[in-house]
Amino acid sequence: MMKYLLLITLLLLNSMVFAQTYVSPGPGTLSMAVADAIDGDVLELVAGGEYTESVAFNFGVITDKAITIKVEGDIPEEKAKLRVITPADGTTTRMFFRVGQGGSLALHDIEFDGTTETVEKAEYLIQFYMGDGGAVTVNTIRVENCWVHDLVDAAIHAGSSDMKGNLIVDSTFVDNCVFERTGTSVYYKYCGANFLSVTNSTFNTISSYGIRVAGPNESAMPDNTPRTIIDHTTWYNIGTEDGREIILLEKGPNLNPWTVSNTICVKQINKDKVAINLKETITDDLAEIYNVCLWDVGTINWRNHPVQDTIYVDPGFADPDNGDFTLPSGSPLLSFGSDGGPIGDPRWGMNASSVTKAGKSSPITFALDQNYPNPFNPATSIAFRMETNGHANLTVFDFLGREIATLVNGNVSAGVHKVTFDASTLPSGIYLYRLKVEGQTLTRKMTLLQ
């Protein structure tokens, strides 16, 4: 009897940890759900729904718990929209979320609109919360398939001097996102960090640095300088108000490697600044830079870092001033990637769909979603969509092009499908997964961290 009681208790605890809560659109509904959430909860928003906050100055403070906020469904057709419309009081900062000690926050399939009915805008997407002071460790920040726009300051912000020597953000993931008319996307000036991944994303009209990660001189955290991966990103019109580097990474004694790859950087406002500035390693040679396109940017100084396949050419974006960075047919950048495909944010490549201001995708015959979680250990889910019945082949390759696994190979019905890839026997590294349907192919990249 005791055995069965224990089993029931464990099942109840498990259901509590992974509780899914439906949140209806409207004023104040999400902030109440965030306040009531417990560790492990998933808050599900309505596709196309608008969630506002007009009383508090943010949607919530997350401490001592991990919560996920996402649109319901595996591949939502529309994003949910969040806005903070609280009237300004002259002293309190508007923002979307604050994350403090023991907190983790995952955001998926959401438009974060910083505009209000007045001239004021929200300051931050995420600001870190120091509470009563002292040491603070934030576990994980994850922003995926989101559109973040019209913020006064940095999107993910650790730029307050009281954080120096006190704040560590363990892991940060930005994937498949668009940032427009914001401050620095990830501004880690005063915090220590252990891992940072920025992938498959676009950064358009950024007022200061594109991204900044400080070393121990600023963070006072010599043991927490992050392994950083910046891959398949597009940067345009960077430093519009405070002319800075597009990518600035500073290191220290903890020499975790950096990678900047498959990236396009165009229109850096301050040409006196280095475009991609990776500095303050002992010998300045511990970063990898490969398959990068630069155009209309500032000075170039690769220091002693190994550089491979860098090109200086106008990418010929379709309409960059209106946020369309589609690469033209025949562009050399469509096959310049380390995987033989496009560089930059994949949505602007030949096989990707463009993104409208409503956050929708233009019609395509089929879709391959970014795996989740990514990076992963040891298993991850891959979702894809079939518009009609047909034969589908979903295969995993290593970075040398060797086939690792076939996940799907046969007739598949129309609709959304999800499969699991277990990589428990494989070494850490970057892997590719490819979906082929009736002569059409989509390829994405995923990172295994064992």
N, C-alpha and C positions, 0 to 999 in steps of 0.2 A: 504493500500500500504506500509506504514511504517513497518507494522508487517512482511510482506513478505521480505522486504529489510533487516530487522534485522535477519530473519531466514537465508537468503542467506549469509549474512555476517558471522554468526556463523558457518555455514557449511563450508565456505571457510577457516575460521580460524582453524576449526578442521582439515580440510584436510592438512593445512600447518603444524600443530603441529605434525601430524603423517605421514608426507610425507616419502615415500619409494623411495630411490634412488639407481638405479642399478649402480654398479661400475665395470668396465671392468678390468681384470687383466693387469699387466704391471708396468713399473716404474712410480712412481709419481702420479698414478691415485687416490689412496686412500688418500694421503695427501691433494690433491686438494679437494676431496669430504669432508674431515673433515673440512678443512678451510671454505668451503661454507655452511656447515650444520648449520641449525638453531635448536632451542630448540625442542626436540621431534622427530627429524629426525631418520630414520632407513636406514643405508647404507647396501645394500645387495651385498654380494660377490658371486663369482662363485665357486661352489664346485670343488676342485682340482686346482683352479687357484692360481697363485703366484703373490703377490703384493710386490714390492720392493720400497725402498727409497734410492736414490743415490746422492741426493743434500743436503737436510736437514739432521739433526741428529736424527729425530724422525718423526712419522707419523702425529703429530699434538699436539697442546695444547688446552685442552678443558676447557673453563671457561664460566660461566653464561649460560650454556646450558646443556641439557641432550641428548646424542646421543647413539644409539645402532648400533653396527657393527656385522653382522651375515651373515652366508651363507644362500642363498635363499632356501626356502622349509622348511617343518616342521621337517623332520628327514633326514638331508643330508646324502648321502652315503659317502661323502668325506669332509674333512676339506679344507678350503682355507689356504694358507701359506703366512705368512708375514716375510720379512727380511729387516733389515736396513743394507745396504751395502755401505754407505757413507765412502769414504776414511778418515782415521783418520787424524786429524790436530794437535794432541798432546795436545789439551786443552779442546775440547768439548766432552761431554759424549754421546755415542750412547745409545738410548733406544727406546722403541716402542711408548709410550704415556706419556704426562704430563697432570695432571689434577689439576686445581686450583679453585679459588673462585667461588662458585655456580655451579661447574661442576658435572656432573654424566656421567659415562661411563659404558656401558654394552657390553661385548664381548662374542660371542657365536660361537662354531663350527669352531675354528681357531687354526692352528698350528703356534706358535711363535718360529721361528728358530733364535737363537742368533748368529749362526755362520756367518762368512763372508769369502771372498776369501783369507784373510790374517789370521794371528794368533790372531788378535784382535776379541773380541766378543762384542755383545751388553751388556750393564750393567743391565738394568732394563726392566721389562714389563711395569710397571706404576711407575712413580715418581711424587710426589706431587709438585706443582708449587706455590711458594710463591709470585710471582710478585714483586711488589715494597716493600714488607714487610707488617707487620701488621697482623691482625686477618684474617684467611682464614677458611672457612667452605666448605668442599666437601660433597656433598649430598649422593651419592650412587656409590659404585664400585661393579660390578657384573662380574664374570668370570665363564662361564659355558661351559661344554663340550669342553674344550680346552686342547691342548698339548703344554706345555711351556718347552723349553729345551735349554741348553747351554748358560746360562747367567752368566756373571762374578759375579754379585752381587745379592741382593735380588730381588724377582719378584715384589712384591708390597711393595714399599719402602718409609718409613717415617723415615729416619735415619740421617737426617741433623740437626745439632744443632740449626740452625736458625728457625726450626719448633717448638722448645720447647716453650710452652705457647702461641703459635700462631695458631696451626693447629688442627682442629677437622675433623675427617672423620666420618660422621654420621653412615652409614651402609655399611658393606662389606660382600659379598656373594661369596664363592668359592664352586662350585658344579660340580661333574662329570668330574674332570680334572686329568691330569697327569703332574707332575712337575719332570723333570729329569735334573741332572747336573746343578743346579742353586744354588744361595745363598738362604737365608731364604725365605720361601714362602710368608709369611706376616710378615713384619718387622716394627712394630709400636712402635719403641722405643721413639720417640719424638713427638708423636701426641696423642691427646685425641680421644676417639672413644665411640660410644654408643651401637653398635651392631655388632657382628662378627659371621658369620656362615661358617664353613668349613666342607663340607660333601661329601661323596661318591667319594673320591679322593685318589690318590696315590702320594707319595713323595719319589723319588728314587735318592740317591746320592746327598745329600744336603750338601753344603760346611760348613755351620755354624749351627745356630739354625734351627730346623725344622720350628718352628713358634715362634715368640716372640711378646708379647703385654706387654708394660711397664705400671707401675702404675704412680701416680702423682709425685713421686720423679724425674722421668725422663721426663715426659710429661708436668709437671706443670699444669695439668688439673684435679684437684681433683673431679670435677663434671662430668667428662666424662671418666669413666672406664667402659668398655663395658660388656653387657650381651654376653657371648661367648658360642657357641655350636660347639663342634668338634665331629662329629659322622660318623661312617662307613668310617674310613680312614685307609690307609696302609702306614707305614713309614719304610724305609729301608736305611741303610748306611748313617747315619746322623752325621754331624760334621767332614767331611773328611779333611778339611783344618784348621778349627778353631773349635776344639772340644767343643760342647755346648750341652745344653739340647735338647731333641726332641721337647718337648712342654714346653714353659716357659710363664706363665701368672702371672703378678703382679697386685695387686689390691690397693685400697685405701679406703677412707671414703665412696665413693658411692658403696655400696656393692651389685652390680648386680651379680647374680649367674653365675657360670660356670658349664658346663657339658662336660665331656670327656667320650664317650661311643662307644661301638661296634668297637673298634679300635685295630689294630695290630702294635706293635713297635718292630723292629728287627734290630740289629747291630748298636748300638750307639758307635762311635769311642772312645770317652773319657769316660772311665768307672768311673772316679772320679766325674762326673756330675750326678745330679739326672735326671732320664729318663723323668718323667712327673713332672714338678715343678710348683705347684700352691701355691703361697705364698702371704704373706703380707695382709691377711685379719685380722680383729681384733682378731679373735680366730682361724684363719686358719681352719675353718670347714664349709665354705659356698660353696664348690664345690661338685658336684656329679661325681663319677667315677664308671663306671659299664661296665661289659662285655668287658674287655680289656685283650689282650694277650701280654705278654712281653717275649722277648728272646734275649740273648746276648746284654744286655743293662747295663747302669751304675747303680748307687745306687738307692734305692727305699725309698722314704719318703713321705707317704701319709698325713703327719701332722695329723690333726684331721678330715679331710674330710671323709664323709661316702663312703665306698668302697664296692662294691658288685660284685660277680662273676668275679674275676680276676684270670687269669690262666697263668702259666709260662711253656711254651711248645714250642718246635720248630715247626712252622707252616708247614714246609715242602714245601715251595714254589717250583714251577716247575723248574724255572731257573732264580733266582733273579738277578744274575750278568748280565743277558741279558734282564732284565726288564720284566720277566714273573713271576707274583706272584700268579698264579693259585693255589688254594688249592687242595690237592690230594683227590681223592675219598675216602670216609670213614673218613676224618678228623673230629675231634670233633668240630673244629671251624666252620664247615658248618651248625651247628645247635646251636651255642653258643650265637647267638645274642639275644637281648632283645625281638625281635619279633619272635624268634624261627628259624630264618634263619642264613646265614653266617655273621660273623663279618669281619671287614676290608672293603676296597673298594668293592662294590657289583660286579664290573665287573670280579673279580677273584673268585667269588663264583660259585656254581654248575650250577645255572640257567643263569649266565651272560656270555656274549661273551668277549673274550680277545681282547686287543687292539694292533694292529700292529703299527710299526713305521710310517706308512703312515697315521695313525689316523683312519683307517677303522675298522669296526667290522667284525669278522669272521662270516660266514653264520649261521643263526639261523632260526627257522621256524616262529618265530614271535618276536616282540619287543615291550617293554613298555618303553616309554620315561619318563624322570623326568618331573614332572609337572612344569609349568612356569606361573607366577613367583613362587618362593619358597625361603623363606617363603612368604605367601600370606595373603591378607585381602581385601575383604572377598571371592573373587572368584579366581579360577585358572583353567588353561587349562591342559588337559591330552591327550597326543597323543599316539597312538599305531599302530603297523603295522601288517597286516595279509598277509601272503604269499599266502594263498589260501582261497577260500570261506569256511566258517565254523561257528559254534556256538561259541560265545564269551560272557563271563561274566566278567564285570568290576565292582567291589564292593569296597566301602570305609568302613573301620573299625576304631574304636577308639583304643587306645593303650591297652585296656583291652580285645580286641578281639570282641567287640560288633559291629554288623553291623549298619552302619550309613546311607548308601545310596547305591542303585544299579543304576549305570550310564548306563550300557549296559547289556542286557540279551536277546540274540536272534541271528539269523543268520546274519552274517556280511560278506560283499564282500571283496575280496582281495584288498590290498592297504593301504594307510595311513588314519587314522580316528582321529578326535579330538573331545573331549567332554569338557564341562565346569562343574565344581563342584562349587556350591554356598554354602559357609559355614557361611552365615551371621547369622544363628540362633545358631551356635555352639560356645562353649568356646574355648579360645586359648589352643593350645596343639599340640602334635604330632599325626598324623593320618597315617594309612596305606591304600594303595590302591592296589588291587590284580586283575590281569588279568588271567583268566583261559580259555584255548583253547584246547579242545580235550585231556584232561588229563595232559596238561602241565600248569605250573603256574609261573607267575612272580609277585613279590611283591616289591613295593617301599614305601618310607616314605616321608611325607610332613609335613610342619610346618605351623600352622595357628597362626597368631599374630593379635588379635583383638585390 
